[in-house]
Amino acid sequence: MAFFRDETQFRNVRLVELDNGDFACSVTRLLVFSTHRLAILQRLRTSRDNVLAAVAAKGVKEITYHRDYAARWLVTLACGTEQSRRRVEEALITVWPYVAELFTAHPVERRIAGSGVGVDPSTVRDEFDSVITQVFHAAELPQPAVAPAPHGGGHRDGDHTDAMAAFVGEMQSLAREHTMGVW
Amino acid sequence: MNAVTTAVIDPSVERAREVAASVTDPEMPMLTLVDLGVLRSVDRDTDGRVVVAITPTYSGCPAMATMRADLECALATAGFTDVVVHAVLTPPWSTDWITDAGRRKLAEHGIAAPGTARVLKDGPIALTLTVHAPVVHCPLCGAADTERTSEFGATACKSLHRCRSCGEPFDRVKEI
């Protein structure tokens, strides 16, 4: 399904669309995403939906690893050379505008949180901030003061960054050219 | 550790169990699915079908589809044509389930076995900023003087190491 969906039919947060070319940027983005996702999954372990709870219990073990990996790399880069620190500082300016969106609840998220199945992402902000504060303290970095990136449309309603079109095009090119992998 | 049920003695189920237990992991073919702790049960349901339950190792591990196909193929070859393979998510797989035989086989093939997995409690999970590098013995020469060269190795579930004593690089299955 994902291979034949239009750009506007993807409901992802814009953070995950950012370009993957710069290591400091990728590590910063991984730290942000995994810290947020771990806080969500950790709560989903007690979801009323058994499958979601089981997936979350499994995911928690894996994402804990990725969050630690990203956090250690951020500290290593920030406390490394002048260049690696500058690259991290630039990465924060690129990534941080997309942080606020992670904690904005979509009406669907609020509804399934209300029924005990999902998690309202706005409820994990404190945990996210506490983890990020620890990482930034170890990395001797100030909290980034960057305004959230403005939305063209609504939140998680198919509004994307400019990077999305090229990204989706590349990911779908094989499936569109060779449907069902037959050639 | 492996919940291979043995409640009812049915010779054909016993045979199906033996066949399923001999299927190997596509990435680490020195290990059977039993060695890896992936094969949870082999039974026969009321409709006479052979029901195999396996636990995914990592979410999204590409080996799962192959394991499923290999189980179906091995059982079909042994004459079991009506087979269902279920994926069981709970409890989540852990490298702690790799059997002693599995650990020995890993080492014999130059791969260091994982240590004990970290236990995650309910509530917020603490960040680990300092590397608690466990002492990893070189699976080739046995020396403890080794270093980790990359947190990701030949597959995402392994890390890459090097022995300072014999100079050889080796993979290690990461504990999860």
Interface residues (C-beta under 8 A of the other chain):
Chain A: L38 A39 Q42 R45 N50 V51 A54 V55 A57 K58 G59 V60 K61 E62 T64 Y65 R67 D68 Y69 A71 R72 V75 E127 S130 V131 Q134 V135 A138
Chain B: P56 Y58 S59 L89 T90 P91 P92 W93 S94 A117 R118 L120 D122 G123 P124 I125 L127 T128 L129 V131 E151 K174 I176
